[in-house]
Amino acid sequence: MYNPLVSIIIPTYNRAHLIVETLNAILAQTYTHWECIIVDDGSTDASEILIKQYCDSDSRISLYHRPKERPKGANACRNYGLEMSKGTLINWFDSDDYMLPTFLEQKVSVLLKGSYDFVISNAVDWDGDQKETPIYEVSNKGKDINAFNFITQHINCITNDFMATKASIASLGFNELLKSGQEYNFISRYLCTTTKGAFITKILSKRRVHAESIQSNVSKMMAIDQDAYHKRTVENKFLLLEDITTIGDDKSKLYLVNSIISFSYRLAQKKQDIPFFNEIVKHIKIVKSPKSARYYYAAVKGVRYTGKGYQLYKKALS
């Protein structure tokens, strides 16, 4: 039986208190033909000492450091790990999360049986103890896997869920400039290049939610500074729009443009600057029409400086 090498790529930063559980779960996998590439993002705790102990005890585990010329952040670490990987299958994973024992086995089995480019499993949010809650309100079951459904969040996937052939992702990589929405951007772009995949609806991993996790930080931003959250949303959606300009379908680009218009208008109501404002106008002109771009420009300027612009905003959306 063909047992392809799976490269598990883990970015980490100051997770000495959590990564032990993550690595022990990898060591307990029923599928054993894997390599685990850990890329440290400049940790200042005991992460390096601890991880080296695992490297010394199991040659399948290796530790790298993010090159100094690469921007700080998980995305640069993920991309560097991909460059260092030897596997034909890739599964990125986070250093504070947990694989169930058959995580790799079930994903590899489905991927090979269907000759797929990728598979997407399921996960739950986890408090590190007994409490588990669904990550998403909607299920992926029975839905088509395509870029539009993912971009509009009719289907969902976190980085841990995603396993793909190295050949199908080699030309993509994560956007190293993004500070949030990394997996949304990457998987959206990926699904613009292939939809040859399958869902595994079984829960195969747990995403740990704690005070330092990305999920907690996003929730805090939403609660404390909604304007900052809306700005980040506009930035992320605009960067994705730029990324899929030549590869995305028209429906996806139209959805992103209308979403950007809506969040921009909310920011303008609060007298906030709009990220990439002039570039957004240009994309609206291309994706929708020159008239829609003029309506958008006038609506944002009007509501910000005079408090009026709602009708123009509705016309920009129509």
Beta strands, then each sheet from edge to edge (+ up, - down):
strand 1: 6-12
strand 2: 34-40
strand 3: 61-65
strand 4: 89-92
strand 5: 98-99
strand 6: 118-126
strand 7: 132-134
strand 8: 162-165
strand 9: 197-208
sheet 1: 3+ 2+ 1+ 4+ 8- 6+ 7-
sheet 2: 3+ 2+ 1+ 4+ 8- 6+ 9+ 5-
end
